Amino acid sequence: MIMTQPAVVNQYAPFTTQTVVEFVKTLSIFDHPNRLIANEIGDGNLNLVFQLVELETNRSIIVKQALPYAKVVGESWPLSLNRAKIESESLRITAKVVPDLVPHVLHTDHELACTVMEDLSDYNILRTELISNHHYPLLAEHIGRYLAQTLFSTSDFALHPFVKKELVQKFTNPDLCKITEDLVFTDPFFDHPTNDFPTELRPAVEAIWADETLLTEVGILKFQFLTQAEALLHGDLHTGSIFVTSQSTKVIDPEFAFFGPIGFDLGQFFANIILNALSKLATTERPALLSELLRTTERTWITFAQEFTKLWDESNQEIYTNVSGILPRFLLKIWTDAIGFAGCEIVRRTIGLAHVADLDSIEDFHTQIEIKERALQLGADLIKSRTQLYSLSHFIQRIKGALRS
């Protein structure tokens, strides 16, 4: 249950370890509120994150507060605080359909741009675990179910048109969408100052910039992102936004949430799994690791398609969903969109502003450059050939081809 009683402090200011304790004391969450300790634990680009622990019981919570600027850059990059409200509302909506796959929200304060939620310290960050070659057998089923449930339930297939259009307005998220528009779809494909890559990679990068066919397809994908309000997206579903244990998965940080094309979240997840698979080319255990990562990609799509079809059959509100040819066509659109968006994510995580540790942590520099060249080639190929890779087997074979040494 989300508590909404007002805090004593109701004028926005960034929390410190002292003021966040005073704020939490007002919420009646702890039995011993005068025995709290707070630590700032966030290392993200946009927010402050604190862990508060009750000394008597060792019970803990997380307080996440939005900053009015991008933390990674500073006040020269202002951002709206409304993203904190968007994040908490997205978690609330998601919890209605997959309560086991998102953190439990305890309190929100829109004036202070903060959300209080359960502490996931017992979980591990998926990206770190994949880099360490750890395997999570339930991951694909969990993410496939998460995506099918959240995306179908916020689409025109499940909602009355009035409700859907009201939600689209509510989740208008211009600041963070602009970040995606620039950093995923624009800057990496041109000679832009935000790009970040070693000199040794420049020939491969310039080949990306000079490929008119590629730029045409990226432009089409960007326009889809801008205009196709199909469902409420997480908007930033990479492996750093997923926490895992052997039995549980939690998707966090939906502050980029907005209504966009259904294939986008799938594509981002696929891309980050593929990036980790590419990094395994630098390890001696790669055959088994690569096979498992490919199976994760396969099972995620299979679970998504099965769950989405079940919801389509049981919960649809649109009369045209009863026409037999609609579902296969729509699933094919989601699939090909996801492949294209995955390609954009692979390229931007290789040469854009925000990289992934999967590739950057490869110790041998020559090997790192070689794998990044391969990533750029694969990303461009997926973007250009997405409408030809019309089945899961075609897609997996294309990935296997990129992974062969």
C-alpha positions in Angstrom: 0.0 0.0 0.0 1.4 3.4 -0.9 1.3 5.9 1.9 0.7 9.5 1.0 0.8 11.5 4.3 2.7 14.8 3.9 6.2 15.2 5.1 7.2 17.9 7.6 9.6 19.3 5.0 7.6 20.1 1.9 9.8 22.4 -0.1 12.2 20.7 -2.5 15.9 20.6 -1.6 18.3 17.7 -2.3 18.5 15.3 0.6 21.6 14.8 2.7 22.2 11.9 5.0 20.8 14.0 7.8 17.7 15.5 6.2 16.6 12.2 4.6 16.5 10.7 8.1 14.3 13.5 9.3 12.0 13.0 6.4 11.7 9.2 6.9 10.9 9.8 10.6 7.6 11.4 9.6 6.4 8.4 7.6 5.7 5.8 10.4 7.6 3.2 8.6 9.9 2.2 11.4 9.1 1.3 15.0 12.3 3.0 16.2 12.6 6.0 13.9 15.1 7.7 16.3 17.6 4.9 15.6 18.1 5.3 11.9 21.4 5.5 10.0 21.5 6.7 6.4 24.1 6.0 3.7 24.2 7.5 0.2 24.6 4.5 -2.1 23.6 5.7 -5.5 26.1 5.8 -8.3 23.7 6.7 -11.1 23.7 9.6 -13.5 20.4 11.4 -12.5 19.4 10.8 -8.9 20.3 10.6 -5.2 19.8 7.2 -3.6 20.0 6.5 0.2 19.7 3.3 2.2 18.3 3.8 5.7 18.7 1.1 8.3 16.9 0.7 11.7 19.6 -0.3 14.1 17.5 -2.3 16.5 16.0 -4.6 13.8 18.4 -4.1 10.9 15.4 -3.5 8.7 16.2 -1.2 5.8 14.5 0.9 3.0 15.6 2.9 0.0 14.9 6.5 -0.6 15.4 7.7 -4.2 15.3 11.4 -5.0 15.4 13.1 -8.4 17.9 15.9 -8.9 16.9 19.0 -11.0 19.9 18.3 -13.3 21.8 15.4 -14.7 24.1 14.3 -11.8 26.8 13.1 -14.3 27.1 16.5 -15.9 25.9 19.1 -13.3 23.5 22.0 -13.3 24.4 22.8 -17.0 22.1 19.9 -17.9 18.7 20.8 -16.2 16.0 18.1 -15.9 12.4 18.2 -14.7 11.7 16.8 -11.3 8.4 15.3 -12.7 10.4 12.2 -13.7 10.2 11.1 -10.0 6.4 11.1 -10.2 6.5 9.3 -13.5 8.8 6.6 -12.0 6.6 6.0 -8.9 3.4 6.0 -11.0 5.0 3.5 -13.4 5.9 1.2 -10.5 2.4 1.5 -9.2 0.8 0.5 -12.5 3.3 -2.3 -13.1 2.7 -3.7 -9.6 -0.9 -4.3 -10.6 0.0 -6.9 -13.1 3.5 -8.2 -12.0 3.8 -7.3 -8.3 6.6 -9.9 -7.8 8.8 -8.3 -10.5 9.1 -4.7 -9.2 10.2 -3.2 -5.9 7.4 -2.5 -3.4 6.7 1.2 -3.1 6.1 2.4 0.5 5.7 6.1 0.0 5.9 8.9 -2.6 6.3 12.6 -2.2 5.9 14.5 -5.4 6.9 17.9 -3.9 10.2 16.4 -2.7 10.5 14.3 -5.9 11.3 11.2 -4.0 10.1 7.6 -3.7 10.5 5.3 -0.7 10.7 1.6 -1.5 11.8 -1.8 -0.4 15.6 -2.4 -0.1 16.9 -4.9 -2.6 20.3 -5.3 -1.0 19.9 -9.0 -1.0 19.7 -8.9 -4.8 22.5 -8.6 -7.3 22.8 -6.3 -10.3 22.3 -8.4 -13.4 25.0 -6.7 -15.5 27.6 -7.4 -12.8 26.5 -11.0 -12.5 26.6 -11.6 -16.3 30.1 -10.0 -16.4 31.1 -12.5 -13.7 29.7 -15.4 -15.7 26.8 -16.1 -13.4 23.7 -17.7 -14.8 20.1 -17.1 -13.7 17.8 -19.8 -15.1 14.5 -17.9 -14.3 15.6 -14.6 -15.9 14.1 -15.1 -19.3 10.8 -16.3 -18.0 10.6 -13.4 -15.6 11.5 -10.7 -18.2 9.3 -12.2 -20.9 6.4 -12.2 -18.5 7.2 -8.7 -17.2 7.2 -7.3 -20.7 4.1 -9.1 -22.0 2.0 -8.1 -18.9 3.1 -4.5 -18.6 3.0 -3.7 -22.3 -0.3 -5.5 -23.1 -2.1 -4.1 -20.0 -1.3 -0.5 -21.0 -2.1 -0.9 -24.7 -5.2 -0.1 -26.7 -6.0 -3.8 -26.6 -6.6 -3.8 -22.9 -7.7 -0.2 -22.2 -10.7 1.9 -23.1 -9.5 4.6 -25.5 -10.3 7.4 -23.0 -8.2 5.8 -20.3 -5.4 5.1 -22.7 -5.2 8.6 -24.0 -5.4 10.0 -20.4 -2.4 7.8 -19.5 -0.4 8.9 -22.5 -0.8 12.5 -21.3 0.1 11.6 -17.8 3.3 9.9 -18.9 4.5 12.6 -21.2 8.2 12.6 -20.3 9.9 15.1 -22.6 13.2 15.5 -20.8 14.1 11.9 -20.5 12.7 11.0 -23.9 15.0 13.7 -25.4 17.9 11.9 -23.8 16.9 8.7 -25.5 16.2 10.5 -28.8 19.7 12.0 -28.8 21.9 9.4 -27.2 20.3 6.3 -28.7 19.0 7.4 -32.1 21.0 10.5 -33.1 24.4 11.3 -31.7 26.1 7.9 -32.2 25.3 8.0 -35.9 26.9 11.4 -36.5 30.1 13.1 -35.6 28.8 14.5 -32.3 30.8 15.8 -29.3 29.0 13.5 -26.9 30.4 10.4 -28.6 33.1 8.6 -26.7 35.4 6.0 -28.3 39.1 5.3 -28.7 41.0 6.6 -31.7 41.7 3.0 -32.8 37.9 2.5 -33.3 37.5 5.6 -35.6 37.6 3.7 -38.9 34.7 1.5 -37.9 32.8 4.5 -36.5 33.3 6.5 -39.6 31.9 3.6 -41.6 28.7 3.9 -39.5 28.5 7.6 -40.1 28.9 7.2 -43.9 26.4 4.4 -44.3 23.4 6.2 -45.9 21.3 3.0 -45.9 21.9 2.6 -42.2 21.1 6.2 -41.4 17.8 5.9 -43.3 16.8 3.0 -41.2 17.8 4.6 -38.0 15.8 7.7 -38.9 12.7 5.5 -39.5 13.2 3.8 -36.1 13.7 7.2 -34.4 10.4 8.4 -35.9 8.6 5.3 -34.6 10.0 6.0 -31.2 8.7 9.6 -31.4 5.2 8.8 -32.7 4.0 5.3 -31.9 2.4 5.5 -28.4 1.6 1.7 -28.3 2.1 1.0 -24.6 3.7 2.2 -21.4 7.4 1.4 -21.7 10.0 1.1 -19.0 12.1 3.1 -21.4 15.6 2.1 -20.1 15.5 -1.7 -19.7 19.2 -2.5 -19.6 20.8 -5.1 -17.4 21.8 -2.4 -14.9 18.1 -1.9 -14.3 17.4 -5.5 -13.3 18.2 -7.0 -9.9 18.3 -10.8 -9.5 18.6 -13.7 -7.1 18.4 -17.3 -7.9 14.6 -17.3 -7.5 13.6 -13.7 -8.1 13.9 -10.8 -10.5 13.1 -7.1 -9.9 13.0 -4.5 -12.6 13.9 -1.0 -11.2 14.3 2.6 -12.3 11.4 3.2 -14.8 12.0 7.0 -14.7 12.3 7.0 -18.5 8.7 5.6 -18.7 6.5 6.9 -21.5 4.1 5.6 -24.2 6.1 4.3 -27.1 6.5 1.3 -29.5 6.2 -2.1 -27.7 9.4 -3.4 -29.3 11.6 -0.8 -27.7 11.9 -2.4 -24.2 12.4 -5.9 -25.8 15.1 -4.5 -28.1 17.0 -2.8 -25.2 17.0 -6.0 -23.2 18.1 -8.1 -26.2 20.9 -5.7 -27.0 22.3 -5.8 -23.5 22.3 -9.6 -23.4 24.0 -9.6 -26.8 26.6 -7.0 -25.6 27.4 -9.4 -22.8 27.6 -12.3 -25.2 30.1 -10.3 -27.3 32.2 -9.7 -24.3 32.5 -13.5 -23.8 34.7 -13.6 -26.9 37.5 -12.5 -24.6 37.0 -15.4 -22.2 38.2 -19.1 -22.4 34.8 -20.4 -21.3 32.9 -18.8 -24.2 31.1 -21.8 -25.8 29.0 -22.6 -22.8 28.5 -19.0 -21.8 27.4 -17.9 -25.3 25.0 -20.8 -25.6 23.3 -19.8 -22.3 23.0 -16.2 -23.3 21.5 -17.1 -26.6 19.0 -19.3 -24.9 18.1 -16.4 -22.6 17.3 -14.3 -25.6 15.3 -17.1 -27.2 13.3 -17.9 -24.1 12.6 -14.3 -23.4 10.9 -13.8 -26.8 9.1 -17.2 -26.5 7.7 -16.3 -23.1 6.8 -12.8 -24.2 4.9 -14.1 -27.3 3.1 -16.8 -25.4 2.0 -14.5 -22.6 1.0 -11.7 -25.0 -1.0 -14.2 -27.0 -2.8 -15.5 -23.9 -3.7 -11.9 -22.9 -4.8 -11.2 -26.4 -7.2 -14.1 -26.3 -8.5 -13.5 -22.8 -8.4 -9.8 -22.1 -8.7 -7.9 -25.4 -11.0 -4.9 -25.6 -10.6 -4.2 -29.3 -13.0 -5.8 -31.8 -10.3 -6.3 -34.4 -8.3 -8.6 -32.1 -10.9 -11.2 -33.0 -9.8 -11.1 -36.7 -7.4 -14.1 -37.1 -4.7 -12.3 -39.1 -4.2 -9.4 -36.7 -2.1 -11.0 -33.9 0.5 -12.6 -36.2 1.0 -9.3 -38.0 1.3 -7.4 -34.7 3.7 -9.8 -33.2 5.8 -9.6 -36.3 5.9 -5.8 -36.1 7.0 -6.0 -32.4 9.7 -8.5 -33.4 11.2 -6.6 -36.2 11.0 -3.3 -34.2 12.8 -5.0 -31.3 15.6 -6.2 -33.6 16.0 -2.6 -35.0 16.0 -1.0 -31.6 18.5 -3.6 -30.3 20.8 -2.6 -33.1 20.6 1.0 -32.2 21.3 0.2 -28.5 24.3 -1.9 -29.4 25.8 0.9 -31.5 25.2 3.6 -28.9 26.6 1.5 -26.0 29.8 1.0 -28.0 30.5 4.6 -29.2 28.0 6.9 -27.6 28.1 8.8 -24.3 27.0 5.9 -22.0 29.0 2.7 -22.4 28.6 -0.7 -20.8 31.1 -2.3 -18.5 30.6 -5.6 -20.4 32.8 -4.3 -23.2 34.8 -1.6 -21.4 36.1 -4.0 -18.8 37.8 -6.3 -21.3 41.4 -6.0 -20.2 43.3 -6.6 -23.4 42.9 -3.4 -25.3 43.5 -5.0 -28.8 40.8 -7.6 -28.0 38.5 -4.9 -26.7 38.8 -2.9 -29.9 38.2 -6.0 -32.0 35.1 -6.9 -30.1 33.8 -3.3 -30.3 34.3 -3.4 -34.1 32.3 -6.6 -34.2 29.6 -4.9 -32.1 29.3 -2.0 -34.5 29.0 -4.3 -37.4 26.4 -6.4 -35.7 24.3 -3.4 -34.6 24.3 -1.9 -38.1 23.4 -5.3 -39.6 20.4 -5.8 -37.2 19.1 -2.3 -38.0 19.4 -2.8 -41.8 18.2 -6.4 -42.0 15.5 -6.4 -39.3 12.6 -7.0 -41.7 14.4 -9.9 -43.2 15.0 -11.6 -39.8 11.4 -12.5 -39.5 11.8 -15.5 -37.2 13.6 -16.3 -34.0 15.9 -18.8 -35.7 17.0 -16.3 -38.3 17.8 -13.8 -35.6 19.8 -16.3 -33.5 21.7 -17.5 -36.5 22.7 -13.9 -37.3 23.9 -13.4 -33.7 25.8 -16.7 -33.9 27.5 -15.5 -37.0 28.7 -12.4 -35.2 30.0 -14.4 -32.4 32.1 -16.8 -34.5 35.8 -16.2 -34.3 
